[in-house]
Amino acid sequence: MKNSEKTQAYFEAMGKRIEQGEKFTEGQLEAYWTWFYSRSKEEIVEDGHLWGRDVHDFIHTMREAGVESFVTIDRSTGLMENLHGFAAEGCAIDTLCTIKAENEYDSDKQGIRIKIQ
């Protein structure tokens, strides 16, 4: 479930800590912004701004927040590195999927659902 009470409370609290100037790693921040920009979507959508070196903190933060899965719509040359990084963190590819466009100016996005285990 994307926005369980635990997930929402975790990231809302993190957002307040960010506003107060607390420092976070790039992976932690990417987890927060991934959740933040996915609030109106049916799923949490990671859009490919994650670098391989940040995967550990990203997955750790998502796991702490109670996130069970997310969809990567990454189309960069770093996709394979990230998929291997997700696997190294105990995640698995769940299925291929399509994220529907939210408005007439956007288009549907092909993605890979990643299960956090």
Summary of the structure (lengths in Angstrom):
residues: 117
radius of gyration: 13.6
end to end distance: 13.7
largest distance: 38.3
contacts: 333
relative contact order: 0.17
helix: 43%
strand: 20%
